Amino acid sequence: MTILSIGAVALQAAPKVDEPILEYIKRTWAALAGSNRTLATSAVDPKFQPEADGRWPVYISAADDHARVEEQLRREIPPGDLRLIDLRTLPSGRAPTAGLLYLPQPYVVPGGRFNEMYGWDSYFIVRGLLRDGLVTKHRRWSMISCTKSAITAKS
């Protein structure tokens, strides 16, 4: 697995000289996308250190079937990448200090360098996807499923 540094993502998404802004935005949607296939890369958080065994925590909702999620990830992630994540159940009553929230569907992260999604940026991402005609093509990028997963995980 190749883990891109923040600088590499920024270079990949940097606008070309004299490129119209709307073309630049449309070109960079793929760089902003995350999914189960990219989970091992997405779980790396430069603000924290990995666990002592080198793995990064990925949290699933207590309402999710841990075995089913793990089996799904085995089908979608190469074994070497799967060994880099520690799939955990989200603790109730308190937020973990670090880790990525598992989302069952592909998603778009604002800016390409953050793992966090908030209501305001999700709103503008959905508007951008709609404007570029990508919601119907990539229906699973819908923020609705992401929001449902986050709400379920917090309850």
DSSP file with accessible surface (Angstrom, degrees, kcal/mol):
  #  RESIDUE AA STRUCTURE BP1 BP2  ACC     N-H-->O    O-->H-N    N-H-->O    O-->H-N    TCO  KAPPA ALPHA  PHI   PSI    X-CA   Y-CA   Z-CA
    1    1 A M              0   0   89      0, 0.0     2,-0.6     0, 0.0     0, 0.0   0.000 360.0 360.0 360.0 139.5    0.0    0.0    0.0
    2    2 A T        -     0   0  115      2,-0.0     2,-0.6     0, 0.0    39,-0.1  -0.911 360.0-154.6-104.5 123.3    1.2    3.5   -0.8
    3    3 A I        -     0   0   83     -2,-0.6     2,-0.3    37,-0.0    38,-0.0  -0.884  13.1-142.3 -99.2 119.5    0.3    6.1    1.8
    4    4 A L        -     0   0   82     -2,-0.6     2,-0.1     1,-0.1    -2,-0.0  -0.631  12.6-132.8 -80.6 136.2    0.1    9.6    0.3
    5    5 A S     >  -     0   0   75     -2,-0.3     4,-2.1     1,-0.1     5,-0.2  -0.405  28.9-104.1 -77.8 165.4    1.3   12.4    2.4
    6    6 A I  H  > S+     0   0   72      1,-0.2     4,-2.4     2,-0.2     5,-0.2   0.918 123.7  54.0 -57.5 -39.7   -0.7   15.5    2.7
    7    7 A G  H  > S+     0   0   41      1,-0.2     4,-2.5     2,-0.2    -1,-0.2   0.892 105.7  52.1 -63.2 -37.8    1.7   17.2    0.3
    8    8 A A  H  > S+     0   0   32      2,-0.2     4,-2.3     1,-0.2    -1,-0.2   0.903 110.3  47.9 -66.8 -40.5    1.2   14.5   -2.3
    9    9 A V  H  X S+     0   0   21     -4,-2.1     4,-2.1     2,-0.2    -2,-0.2   0.925 111.5  51.1 -64.9 -41.6   -2.6   14.9   -2.2
   10   10 A A  H  X S+     0   0   57     -4,-2.4     4,-0.8    -5,-0.2    -2,-0.2   0.916 111.3  47.6 -62.1 -42.3   -2.2   18.6   -2.4
   11   11 A L  H >< S+     0   0  140     -4,-2.5     3,-0.6     1,-0.2    -1,-0.2   0.906 110.5  52.0 -65.0 -40.4    0.1   18.3   -5.5
   12   12 A Q  H 3< S+     0   0  106     -4,-2.3    -1,-0.2     1,-0.2    -2,-0.2   0.873 117.5  38.5 -62.4 -37.3   -2.3   15.8   -7.1
   13   13 A A  H 3< S+     0   0   12     -4,-2.1    -1,-0.2    -5,-0.2    -2,-0.2   0.472  86.6 124.0 -94.1  -3.1   -5.2   18.2   -6.6
   14   14 A A    <<  -     0   0   44     -4,-0.8    -3,-0.0    -3,-0.6     2,-0.0  -0.315  68.6-108.3 -62.2 138.1   -3.3   21.4   -7.4
   15   15 A P        -     0   0   77      0, 0.0     2,-0.2     0, 0.0    -1,-0.1  -0.355  30.5-119.4 -66.6 144.3   -4.9   23.5  -10.2
   16   16 A K    >   -     0   0  132      1,-0.1     3,-2.2     4,-0.1     8,-0.1  -0.506  45.1 -79.9 -77.3 155.2   -3.1   23.5  -13.5
   17   17 A V  T 3  S+     0   0  132      1,-0.3    -1,-0.1    -2,-0.2     0, 0.0  -0.314 115.7   1.0 -57.7 132.7   -1.9   26.9  -14.8
   18   18 A D  T 3  S+     0   0  158      1,-0.2    -1,-0.3    -3,-0.1    -2,-0.0   0.648  92.0 149.9  62.2  17.1   -4.8   28.8  -16.4
   19   19 A E    <   -     0   0   37     -3,-2.2    -1,-0.2     1,-0.1     5,-0.0  -0.689  53.2-114.4 -79.6 127.6   -7.3   25.9  -15.6
   20   20 A P     >  -     0   0   69      0, 0.0     4,-2.1     0, 0.0     3,-0.5  -0.338  24.1-121.6 -60.1 142.1  -10.8   27.2  -15.1
   21   21 A I  H  > S+     0   0  106      1,-0.2     4,-2.6     2,-0.2     5,-0.2   0.855 109.4  53.9 -58.4 -39.0  -11.9   26.7  -11.5
   22   22 A L  H  > S+     0   0   85      1,-0.2     4,-2.3     2,-0.2    -1,-0.2   0.888 109.1  49.1 -67.5 -34.6  -14.9   24.6  -12.4
   23   23 A E  H  > S+     0   0  118     -3,-0.5     4,-2.4     2,-0.2    -1,-0.2   0.907 110.8  51.3 -67.7 -40.1  -12.8   22.2  -14.5
   24   24 A Y  H  X S+     0   0   52     -4,-2.1     4,-1.5     2,-0.2    -2,-0.2   0.939 110.7  48.0 -60.7 -46.4  -10.3   21.9  -11.6
   25   25 A I  H  X S+     0   0   64     -4,-2.6     4,-0.6     1,-0.2     3,-0.4   0.946 112.8  47.7 -61.8 -46.9  -13.1   21.1   -9.1
   26   26 A K  H >< S+     0   0  113     -4,-2.3     3,-0.8     1,-0.2     4,-0.3   0.902 110.9  52.6 -63.0 -37.1  -14.6   18.5  -11.4
   27   27 A R  H 3< S+     0   0   88     -4,-2.4     3,-0.4     1,-0.2     4,-0.3   0.808 107.4  52.1 -68.2 -28.7  -11.2   16.9  -12.0
   28   28 A T  H 3X S+     0   0   12     -4,-1.5     4,-1.1    -3,-0.4     3,-0.5   0.482  76.0  96.3 -94.8   1.2  -10.4   16.6   -8.3
   29   29 A W  T X< S+     0   0   16     -3,-0.8     3,-0.9    -4,-0.6     4,-0.5   0.913  84.7  54.3 -54.3 -42.4  -13.6   14.7   -7.1
   30   30 A A  G >4 S+     0   0   79     -3,-0.4     3,-1.0    -4,-0.3    -1,-0.2   0.876 103.5  55.0 -62.4 -35.3  -11.7   11.4   -7.4
   31   31 A A  G 34 S+     0   0   25     -3,-0.5    -1,-0.3    -4,-0.3    -2,-0.2   0.750 108.8  49.6 -69.1 -20.2   -8.9   12.7   -5.1
   32   32 A L  G << S+     0   0   29     -4,-1.1    77,-2.9    -3,-0.9    -1,-0.2   0.474  90.7 105.0 -94.9  -4.4  -11.5   13.5   -2.5
   33   33 A A  E <   -A  108   0A  33     -3,-1.0     2,-0.3    -4,-0.5    75,-0.2  -0.543  45.3-175.6 -85.3 143.3  -13.2   10.1   -2.6
   34   34 A G  E     +A  107   0A   4     73,-3.2    73,-2.8    -2,-0.2     2,-0.3  -0.937  10.9 153.9-130.2 156.3  -12.8    7.5    0.1
   35   35 A S    >   -     0   0   20     -2,-0.3     3,-1.0    71,-0.2     4,-0.2  -0.941  61.0 -75.6-162.7-179.1  -14.2    4.0    0.3
   36   36 A N  G >  S+     0   0    6     -2,-0.3     3,-1.5     1,-0.2     4,-0.3   0.872 126.2  61.0 -57.7 -35.3  -13.5    0.6    1.9
   37   37 A R  G 3  S+     0   0  171      1,-0.3    -1,-0.2     2,-0.1     3,-0.2   0.800 110.9  38.8 -63.5 -28.0  -10.7    0.1   -0.7
   38   38 A T  G <> S+     0   0   49     -3,-1.0     4,-2.9     1,-0.1     3,-0.4   0.252  83.9 111.4-104.3  13.0   -8.9    3.1    0.6
   39   39 A L  H <> S+     0   0    4     -3,-1.5     4,-2.3     1,-0.2     5,-0.2   0.881  74.2  52.7 -58.5 -42.7   -9.6    2.5    4.3
   40   40 A A  H  > S+     0   0    2     -4,-0.3     4,-0.5     1,-0.2    -1,-0.2   0.891 115.2  42.1 -63.8 -36.1   -6.1    1.6    5.3
   41   41 A T  H >4 S+     0   0   45     -3,-0.4     3,-0.9     1,-0.2    -2,-0.2   0.919 114.7  50.4 -73.6 -43.3   -4.8    4.9    3.8
   42   42 A S  H 3< S+     0   0   21     -4,-2.9    -2,-0.2     1,-0.2    -1,-0.2   0.801 101.6  62.9 -65.8 -30.3   -7.7    6.9    5.2
   43   43 A A  H 3< S+     0   0    2     -4,-2.3     2,-0.3    -5,-0.2    -1,-0.2   0.745  79.0  99.3 -69.9 -22.0   -7.2    5.6    8.7
   44   44 A V    <<  -     0   0   35     -3,-0.9     5,-0.1    -4,-0.5     3,-0.0  -0.507  55.9-171.8 -68.5 124.4   -3.8    7.2    8.9
   45   45 A D    >   -     0   0   13     -2,-0.3     3,-2.2     3,-0.1    -2,-0.1  -0.955  18.8-156.3-123.3 111.5   -4.1   10.4   10.9
   46   46 A P  T 3  S+     0   0   90      0, 0.0    -1,-0.1     0, 0.0    -2,-0.0   0.668  91.9  66.5 -64.3 -12.3   -1.0   12.7   11.0
   47   47 A K  T 3  S+     0   0  124      2,-0.0     2,-0.3    -3,-0.0    -3,-0.0   0.613 108.7  36.3 -80.6 -12.0   -2.3   14.3   14.2
   48   48 A F  S <  S-     0   0   81     -3,-2.2    -3,-0.1     0, 0.0    50,-0.0  -0.825  80.2-114.2-132.8 172.0   -1.9   11.0   16.1
   49   49 A Q        -     0   0  164     -2,-0.3     3,-0.1     1,-0.1    -2,-0.0  -0.784  36.4-108.4-103.4 151.6    0.4    8.0   16.3
   50   50 A P        -     0   0   45      0, 0.0     6,-0.2     0, 0.0    -1,-0.1  -0.221  48.8 -80.5 -68.8 169.9   -0.6    4.4   15.3
   51   51 A E    >   -     0   0   77      4,-3.0     3,-2.5     1,-0.1     5,-0.0  -0.146  52.5 -93.4 -61.4 168.5   -1.1    1.8   18.0
   52   52 A A  T 3  S+     0   0  117      1,-0.3    -1,-0.1     2,-0.1     0, 0.0   0.824 129.2  54.9 -57.8 -29.8    2.0    0.1   19.3
   53   53 A D  T 3  S-     0   0   95      2,-0.1    -1,-0.3     1,-0.0     3,-0.1   0.376 121.8-107.5 -86.9   5.6    1.5   -2.7   16.8
   54   54 A G  S <  S+     0   0   32     -3,-2.5     2,-0.2     1,-0.3    -2,-0.1   0.454  78.1 128.9  87.7  -0.5    1.4   -0.1   13.9
   55   55 A R        -     0   0   79     -5,-0.1    -4,-3.0    30,-0.1    -1,-0.3  -0.575  51.9-136.3 -92.2 155.9   -2.3   -0.4   13.3
   56   56 A W  E     -b   85   0B  31     28,-2.5    30,-2.7    -6,-0.2     2,-0.2  -0.903  25.5-113.2-109.4 135.3   -4.8    2.4   13.1
   57   57 A P  E     -b   86   0B   4      0, 0.0    43,-1.9     0, 0.0     2,-0.4  -0.442  28.7-174.7 -72.2 136.8   -8.2    2.2   14.8
   58   58 A V  E     -bc  87 100B   0     28,-2.5    30,-3.0    41,-0.2     2,-0.4  -0.995  15.2-149.1-128.4 123.0  -11.3    2.1   12.7
   59   59 A Y  E     -bc  88 101B  18     41,-3.3    43,-3.5    -2,-0.4     2,-0.3  -0.767  10.7-167.6-101.3 137.2  -14.6    2.2   14.6
   60   60 A I  E     -b   89   0B   1     28,-2.7    30,-3.3    -2,-0.4    43,-0.1  -0.863  35.0 -95.1-114.4 155.5  -17.9    0.6   13.6
   61   61 A S    >   -     0   0    5     -2,-0.3     3,-1.4    41,-0.2    92,-0.1  -0.338  26.0-124.5 -64.5 147.7  -21.2    1.3   15.2
   62   62 A A  T 3  S+     0   0   76      1,-0.3     4,-0.1    91,-0.2    -1,-0.1   0.768 113.4  61.9 -63.3 -22.7  -22.4   -1.0   18.0
   63   63 A A  T 3  S+     0   0   79     89,-0.2    -1,-0.3     2,-0.1     2,-0.2   0.676  89.2  88.7 -77.0 -17.8  -25.5   -1.5   15.8
   64   64 A D  S <  S-     0   0   50     -3,-1.4     2,-0.9     1,-0.1     3,-0.1  -0.513  89.3-111.1 -80.8 151.2  -23.4   -3.0   13.0
   65   65 A D     >  -     0   0   94     -2,-0.2     4,-2.6     1,-0.2     5,-0.2  -0.720  26.3-157.1 -82.0 106.7  -22.6   -6.7   12.8
   66   66 A H  H  > S+     0   0   63     -2,-0.9     4,-2.7     1,-0.2     5,-0.2   0.899  90.9  49.1 -54.2 -46.4  -18.8   -6.8   13.5
   67   67 A A  H  > S+     0   0   66      2,-0.2     4,-2.4     1,-0.2    -1,-0.2   0.899 111.4  49.6 -63.6 -39.8  -18.3  -10.1   11.7
   68   68 A R  H  > S+     0   0  114      2,-0.2     4,-2.5     1,-0.2    -2,-0.2   0.929 112.4  47.2 -66.1 -43.3  -20.2   -9.0    8.6
   69   69 A V  H  X S+     0   0    0     -4,-2.6     4,-2.6     2,-0.2    -2,-0.2   0.942 112.5  49.7 -63.2 -44.8  -18.2   -5.7    8.4
   70   70 A E  H  X S+     0   0   65     -4,-2.7     4,-2.2    -5,-0.2    -2,-0.2   0.917 111.3  48.9 -61.7 -41.2  -15.0   -7.6    8.8
   71   71 A E  H  X S+     0   0   89     -4,-2.4     4,-1.4     2,-0.2    -1,-0.2   0.912 110.2  51.7 -65.0 -41.2  -15.9  -10.1    6.1
   72   72 A Q  H  X S+     0   0   49     -4,-2.5     4,-1.2     1,-0.2     3,-0.3   0.926 110.1  49.1 -60.3 -43.6  -16.9   -7.3    3.7
   73   73 A L  H  X S+     0   0    1     -4,-2.6     4,-2.6     1,-0.2     3,-0.3   0.881 105.2  57.7 -66.0 -36.3  -13.5   -5.6    4.3
   74   74 A R  H  < S+     0   0  131     -4,-2.2    -1,-0.2     1,-0.2    -2,-0.2   0.851 108.2  48.1 -60.6 -33.6  -11.7   -8.9    3.7
   75   75 A R  H  < S+     0   0  154     -4,-1.4    -1,-0.2    -3,-0.3    -2,-0.2   0.777 121.3  34.5 -75.8 -27.7  -13.4   -9.0    0.2
   76   76 A E  H  < S+     0   0   50     -4,-1.2    -2,-0.2    -3,-0.3    -3,-0.2   0.652 109.2  61.6-104.9 -18.8  -12.5   -5.4   -0.6
   77   77 A I  S  < S-     0   0    6     -4,-2.6    -1,-0.1    -5,-0.1   -40,-0.1  -0.931  82.9-114.2-116.5 133.3   -9.1   -4.7    1.0
   78   78 A P    >>  -     0   0   71      0, 0.0     4,-2.5     0, 0.0     3,-0.7  -0.308  34.2-113.6 -57.9 145.4   -5.8   -6.5    0.2
   79   79 A P  H 3> S+     0   0   90      0, 0.0     4,-1.9     0, 0.0     5,-0.1   0.855 115.7  55.3 -52.7 -39.0   -4.6   -8.6    3.2
   80   80 A G  H 34 S+     0   0   33      1,-0.2     4,-0.2     2,-0.2    -3,-0.0   0.893 111.8  43.3 -63.3 -37.9   -1.5   -6.4    3.7
   81   81 A D  H X4 S+     0   0   24     -3,-0.7     3,-1.6     1,-0.2     4,-0.3   0.886 109.0  57.6 -73.6 -38.3   -3.7   -3.3    4.0
   82   82 A L  H >< S+     0   0   30     -4,-2.5     3,-1.6     1,-0.3    -2,-0.2   0.867  99.0  60.4 -61.5 -33.5   -6.2   -5.0    6.2
   83   83 A R  T 3< S+     0   0  169     -4,-1.9    -1,-0.3     1,-0.3    -2,-0.2   0.654  95.0  65.1 -68.4 -12.6   -3.4   -5.8    8.7
   84   84 A L  T <  S+     0   0   60     -3,-1.6   -28,-2.5    -4,-0.2     2,-0.3   0.523  95.0  67.8 -88.2  -6.5   -2.9   -2.0    9.0
   85   85 A I  E <   -b   56   0B   8     -3,-1.6     2,-0.6    -4,-0.3   -30,-0.1  -0.864  65.3-150.0-116.6 151.6   -6.3   -1.3   10.6
   86   86 A D  E     -b   57   0B  31    -30,-2.7   -28,-2.5    -2,-0.3     2,-0.5  -0.935  19.0-148.3-117.2 101.0   -7.8   -2.3   14.0
   87   87 A L  E     +b   58   0B  25     -2,-0.6     2,-0.3   -30,-0.2   -28,-0.2  -0.617  28.1 170.7 -75.7 120.6  -11.5   -2.7   13.6
   88   88 A R  E     -b   59   0B  66    -30,-3.0   -28,-2.7    -2,-0.5     2,-0.4  -0.924  37.7-109.6-130.0 156.1  -13.2   -1.8   16.9
   89   89 A T  E     -b   60   0B  70     -2,-0.3   -28,-0.2   -30,-0.2   -27,-0.1  -0.695  44.7-107.5 -83.1 134.2  -16.7   -1.2   18.1
   90   90 A L        -     0   0   28    -30,-3.3   -28,-0.2    -2,-0.4    -1,-0.1  -0.431  38.8-117.8 -62.3 125.0  -17.3    2.5   18.9
   91   91 A P        -     0   0   37      0, 0.0     3,-0.4     0, 0.0     2,-0.3  -0.385  26.0-122.1 -67.2 144.0  -17.5    2.8   22.6
   92   92 A S  S    S+     0   0  112      1,-0.2    63,-0.1     3,-0.1    62,-0.1  -0.611  87.3  17.2 -85.7 145.1  -20.8    4.1   24.1
   93   93 A G  S    S+     0   0   92     -2,-0.3     2,-0.3    61,-0.2    -1,-0.2   0.218 118.6  54.8  86.5 -17.2  -20.9    7.2   26.1
   94   94 A R  S    S-     0   0  168     -3,-0.4     0, 0.0     0, 0.0     0, 0.0  -0.998  77.0-120.6-149.1 147.7  -17.5    8.6   25.1
   95   95 A A        -     0   0   84     -2,-0.3    -3,-0.1     1,-0.1    59,-0.0  -0.633  35.8-113.1 -84.5 140.4  -15.8    9.5   21.9
   96   96 A P        -     0   0   33      0, 0.0     3,-0.1     0, 0.0    -1,-0.1  -0.342  20.5-123.5 -66.9 156.4  -12.5    7.8   21.2
   97   97 A T  S    S-     0   0  128      1,-0.2     2,-0.3    -2,-0.0    -2,-0.0   0.822  87.9  -0.8 -71.7 -32.0   -9.4   10.0   21.2
   98   98 A A  S    S+     0   0   23      2,-0.0     2,-0.2   -50,-0.0    -1,-0.2  -0.988  83.1  93.0-152.3 158.9   -8.4    9.0   17.6
   99   99 A G        -     0   0   36     -2,-0.3     2,-0.4    -3,-0.1   -41,-0.2  -0.632  59.6 -86.5 136.6 166.1   -9.6    6.8   14.8
  100  100 A L  E     -c   58   0B  12    -43,-1.9   -41,-3.3    -2,-0.2     2,-0.6  -0.856  32.6-126.6-107.1 138.8  -11.7    6.7   11.7
  101  101 A L  E     -c   59   0B  55     -2,-0.4     2,-0.2   -43,-0.2   -41,-0.2  -0.755  30.4-122.4 -84.3 123.4  -15.5    6.0   11.7
  102  102 A Y        -     0   0    5    -43,-3.5   -41,-0.2    -2,-0.6    -1,-0.0  -0.467  26.1-165.9 -65.9 130.5  -16.3    3.2    9.3
  103  103 A L        -     0   0   11     -2,-0.2    43,-0.1     1,-0.1     4,-0.1  -0.989  15.0-148.0-119.0 127.0  -18.7    4.2    6.6
  104  104 A P  S    S+     0   0   44      0, 0.0   -68,-0.2     0, 0.0    -1,-0.1   0.706  80.1  49.7 -70.5 -18.2  -20.3    1.4    4.6
  105  105 A Q  S    S-     0   0   58      1,-0.1   -71,-0.1    37,-0.1    -2,-0.1  -0.822  99.8 -85.8-117.8 157.5  -20.5    3.4    1.3
  106  106 A P        -     0   0   33      0, 0.0     2,-0.3     0, 0.0   -71,-0.2  -0.206  52.3-173.2 -56.3 152.9  -18.0    5.5   -0.6
  107  107 A Y  E     -A   34   0A  11    -73,-2.8   -73,-3.2    -4,-0.1     2,-0.4  -0.908  23.8-122.5-145.6 167.9  -17.8    9.1    0.6
  108  108 A V  E     -A   33   0A   0     33,-0.3   -75,-0.2    -2,-0.3    17,-0.1  -0.977  19.5-156.5-119.6 130.5  -16.2   12.4   -0.2
  109  109 A V    >   -     0   0   12    -77,-2.9     3,-1.1    -2,-0.4     8,-0.1  -0.914  27.5-110.8-107.7 132.1  -13.9   14.2    2.3
  110  110 A P  G >> S+     0   0   24      0, 0.0     4,-0.7     0, 0.0     3,-0.6  -0.338  94.5   3.2 -65.1 135.3  -13.5   18.0    2.0
  111  111 A G  G 34 S-     0   0   54      1,-0.2   -79,-0.0     2,-0.1   -80,-0.0   0.247  99.8-106.1  81.9 -17.2  -10.1   19.2    0.9
  112  112 A G  G <4 S+     0   0   19     -3,-1.1    -1,-0.2   -80,-0.2  -103,-0.1   0.458 109.8  71.8  77.6  -1.3   -8.6   15.7    0.4
  113  113 A R  T <4 S+     0   0  148     -3,-0.6     2,-0.3  -104,-0.1    -2,-0.1   0.407  80.5  78.4-126.3   2.3   -6.5   15.9    3.5
  114  114 A F     <  -     0   0   85     -4,-0.7    -2,-0.2     2,-0.1   -69,-0.0  -0.833  52.0-161.8-112.5 151.4   -9.0   15.6    6.3
  115  115 A N        +     0   0   44     -2,-0.3     2,-0.3    -6,-0.1   -14,-0.2   0.464  68.7  95.6 -99.8  -7.8  -10.8   12.6    7.7
  116  116 A E        -     0   0   54     -6,-0.1     2,-0.4   -16,-0.1    -2,-0.1  -0.616  52.8-168.4 -89.6 144.9  -13.5   14.7    9.4
  117  117 A M        -     0   0   53     -2,-0.3     2,-0.3    -8,-0.1    -8,-0.1  -0.999   7.0-176.5-129.8 135.7  -16.9   15.5    7.9
  118  118 A Y     >  -     0   0  129     -2,-0.4     4,-2.5     1,-0.1     5,-0.2  -0.835  39.0-105.2-125.9 164.4  -19.2   18.2    9.2
  119  119 A G  H  > S+     0   0   62     -2,-0.3     4,-2.2     1,-0.2     5,-0.2   0.909 115.5  51.0 -57.3 -43.9  -22.7   19.2    8.3
  120  120 A W  H  > S+     0   0  179      1,-0.2     4,-1.6     2,-0.2    -1,-0.2   0.918 114.8  40.7 -67.0 -41.9  -21.7   22.5    6.6
  121  121 A D  H  > S+     0   0   11      2,-0.2     4,-2.5     1,-0.2    -1,-0.2   0.888 112.4  55.8 -75.7 -33.3  -19.0   21.0    4.3
  122  122 A S  H  X S+     0   0   13     -4,-2.5     4,-2.6     1,-0.2     5,-0.2   0.916 105.5  54.1 -61.0 -39.6  -21.2   17.9    3.6
  123  123 A Y  H  X S+     0   0  122     -4,-2.2     4,-2.2    -5,-0.2    -1,-0.2   0.942 111.2  43.5 -58.9 -48.1  -23.9   20.3    2.4
  124  124 A F  H  X S+     0   0  126     -4,-1.6     4,-2.3     2,-0.2    -1,-0.2   0.848 111.2  54.8 -71.7 -31.2  -21.5   22.0   -0.1
  125  125 A I  H  X S+     0   0   14     -4,-2.5     4,-2.9     2,-0.2     5,-0.2   0.950 108.8  48.3 -63.4 -45.9  -20.0   18.7   -1.2
  126  126 A V  H  X S+     0   0   45     -4,-2.6     4,-2.8     1,-0.2     5,-0.2   0.929 110.8  51.3 -61.2 -41.9  -23.5   17.4   -2.1
  127  127 A R  H  X S+     0   0  143     -4,-2.2     4,-2.6    -5,-0.2    -1,-0.2   0.920 111.7  47.5 -60.4 -42.5  -24.2   20.7   -4.0
  128  128 A G  H  X S+     0   0   18     -4,-2.3     4,-2.3     2,-0.2    -2,-0.2   0.914 111.5  49.6 -65.8 -42.4  -21.0   20.3   -5.9
  129  129 A L  H  <>S+     0   0    0     -4,-2.9     5,-2.7     2,-0.2     6,-0.8   0.922 112.8  48.0 -62.1 -42.7  -21.7   16.7   -6.8
  130  130 A L  H ><5S+     0   0  108     -4,-2.8     3,-1.4    -5,-0.2    -2,-0.2   0.939 111.2  50.6 -61.9 -45.0  -25.2   17.6   -7.9
  131  131 A R  H 3<5S+     0   0  160     -4,-2.6    -1,-0.2     1,-0.3    -2,-0.2   0.883 112.8  45.6 -62.0 -38.2  -23.9   20.5  -10.0
  132  132 A D  T 3<5S-     0   0   17     -4,-2.3    -1,-0.3    -5,-0.2    -2,-0.2   0.376 112.9-118.3 -87.2   3.9  -21.3   18.2  -11.7
  133  133 A G  T <>5S+     0   0   42     -3,-1.4     4,-0.6    -4,-0.3    -3,-0.2   0.758  78.2 123.9  71.0  23.5  -23.9   15.5  -12.3
  134  134 A L  H  >< +     0   0   20     -5,-2.7     4,-3.0    -6,-0.2     7,-0.2   0.627  51.2  73.2 -95.1 -14.0  -22.0   13.0  -10.1
  135  135 A V  H  4 S+     0   0   33     -6,-0.8     6,-0.2     2,-0.2     7,-0.2   0.938 102.3  42.9 -68.3 -41.2  -24.7   12.0   -7.6
  136  136 A T  H >4 S+     0   0  101      1,-0.2     3,-0.7    -7,-0.2    -1,-0.2   0.909 119.3  44.4 -71.1 -35.9  -26.6   10.0  -10.2
  137  137 A K  H 3< S+     0   0  152     -4,-0.6     2,-0.2     1,-0.3    -2,-0.2   0.895 129.9  25.9 -71.9 -40.5  -23.4    8.4  -11.5
  138  138 A H  T >< S+     0   0   65     -4,-3.0     3,-2.6     1,-0.1    -1,-0.3  -0.519  74.5 163.7-121.1  61.8  -21.9    7.8   -8.1
  139  139 A R  G X   +     0   0  170     -3,-0.7     3,-1.7     1,-0.3    -1,-0.1   0.804  69.2  65.7 -53.9 -31.3  -25.1    7.5   -6.0
  140  140 A R  G 3  S+     0   0  164      1,-0.3    -1,-0.3    -3,-0.1    -5,-0.1   0.611  83.8  74.0 -72.2  -9.9  -23.3    5.9   -3.1
  141  141 A W  G <   +     0   0   28     -3,-2.6   -33,-0.3    -6,-0.2    -1,-0.3   0.519  69.9 131.5 -75.8  -4.3  -21.3    9.1   -2.5
  142  142 A S    X>  -     0   0   31     -3,-1.7     4,-0.9    -4,-0.2     3,-0.5  -0.198  60.6-140.5 -52.8 133.6  -24.5   10.5   -1.1
  143  143 A M  H 3> S+     0   0    9      1,-0.2     4,-2.9     2,-0.2     5,-0.2   0.680  93.2  79.1 -70.1 -13.9  -24.0   12.2    2.3
  144  144 A I  H 3> S+     0   0  116      1,-0.2     4,-2.6     2,-0.2    -1,-0.2   0.957  95.1  43.6 -61.3 -47.7  -27.3   10.7    3.4
  145  145 A S  H <> S+     0   0   30     -3,-0.5     4,-2.2     1,-0.2    -1,-0.2   0.899 114.4  51.2 -66.4 -35.5  -25.7    7.3    4.1
  146  146 A C  H  X S+     0   0    7     -4,-0.9     4,-2.4     2,-0.2    -2,-0.2   0.937 111.0  47.6 -64.4 -44.0  -22.7    8.9    5.7
  147  147 A T  H  X S+     0   0   69     -4,-2.9     4,-2.7     1,-0.2     5,-0.2   0.931 110.7  51.4 -65.3 -41.6  -24.9   10.9    8.0
  148  148 A K  H  X S+     0   0  137     -4,-2.6     4,-2.7    -5,-0.2     5,-0.2   0.926 110.7  49.1 -60.5 -43.1  -27.0    7.9    8.9
  149  149 A S  H  X S+     0   0   20     -4,-2.2     4,-2.5     1,-0.2    -1,-0.2   0.924 111.9  48.0 -63.3 -42.9  -23.8    5.9    9.8
  150  150 A A  H  X S+     0   0   27     -4,-2.4     4,-1.6     2,-0.2    -2,-0.2   0.917 113.4  47.2 -66.3 -40.2  -22.5    8.8   12.0
  151  151 A I  H  X S+     0   0  108     -4,-2.7     4,-1.2     2,-0.2    -2,-0.2   0.937 113.0  48.9 -66.6 -44.9  -25.8    9.2   13.8
  152  152 A T  H  < S+     0   0   55     -4,-2.7     3,-0.5    -5,-0.2    -2,-0.2   0.920 110.5  51.6 -60.1 -41.3  -26.1    5.4   14.3
  153  153 A A  H  < S+     0   0    9     -4,-2.5   -91,-0.2     1,-0.2    -1,-0.2   0.828 109.5  49.7 -67.4 -31.0  -22.6    5.3   15.7
  154  154 A K  H  <        0   0  178     -4,-1.6   -61,-0.2    -5,-0.2    -1,-0.2   0.699 360.0 360.0 -81.3 -19.8  -23.2    8.1   18.1
  155  155 A S     <        0   0  123     -4,-1.2   -93,-0.2    -3,-0.5   -62,-0.0  -0.235 360.0 360.0 -86.0 360.0  -26.4    6.6   19.6
